Amino acid sequence: MTRPTTAPHHDLTFTMGREELVIHRRYEVLSILNDFMLGLWFAIGSVCFFYDGTVKTIGVWLFVIGSLQLLMRPAIRLHRYIYFKRLPDEQHDA
């Protein structure tokens, strides 16, 4: 279950029973997860190239997915930049 927090950095908090998962700097976490998945797609795709037929085709598709995910990296950074530009300046609002 997700609940909003009152933290100044807009952390995401997920409650699971008696445990809470708090995600700070969500755009950085999203970028790290994206990079992790990129590595996974390209590693599996590379192994698939050792085989012929359908397995090789799967490898090609994993490379295509990884390439599209590479395009997401600048989109994540751009979204972070635009999002933080929209935040009010706390020094002038106080």
N, C-alpha and C positions, 0 to 999 in steps of 0.2 A: 504494500500500500504506500502511496506517495503522499507526503504532507508538505505544505509550503513551510518555509522557515522564515524567521525574522532576521536572519544573518545579513549583514550589510553587503555581502558578496553574492547574494542570491544562490546559496548552496542548495543542492538537491538532496533531500533526505528520504531514504526508503526504509520503512519500518517492516521488519520481518519477525513477528513474535516479540521477543524481548530484546532483539538486536536492532541496531540502526546502522545503515550504510549512508555515510555522508560524502557527497561528491563535491569537492572544491574545484574551482576553475574548470567548469564543465566543458568549455571549448578546447582546453588543453587535453582533457581526458578524452574527448571525442577524437581529437587529432591523433593521440597515442593509439587508441583503438583502431582507427583507420589504418595507421601505419602497421600495426600488428596484423591486421587482416590482409593487407597488401603483401607482406612477407609470406603469409600462409598460402595465399593464392599462387604466388610466383614459385614458391618451393614445391607445392604439389603439382603445379603445371609443368615444372621442369622435370620432375620424376616421370610424369606421364609421357614425355617425349622419348623415353627409353623404349616404349612399347609402340606397336603399330595398331592401326585400325581405330576402333571406337575410343580407346584409352588416349590415343594421340589427339583425337578430336576434342576430348574433354580437356586435355592440356591446353589446346588452342583457346577454348572458351574461358578457361581460368585466366589465361593471359589477357584476353579481352576484358574480363571483369576487373582484373588488376589494373589495367590501363585506364579504364573508366574511373576506378577509385583514385588513381593518381590525379585525375581532374578534380576530385572532391577536396584534395588538400588545399589548393588556393581558395576554393569556395568556403571552406571552414574558416580559414584565416580572414577572408574578406567579410564574412558574416560576423565574426568576432569584432572586427574593426568597426563595422557599421553599427553593431549593437551598442558598443561602448561609446560611440560618438553620440548616440541618442540619449544616454544617461545624463541626468541633470548634474551640474557641477555642485558638489556638496559644500564647497567653500563659499560660494555665492548664495546658496539657498539657505544657509544657516542664519 
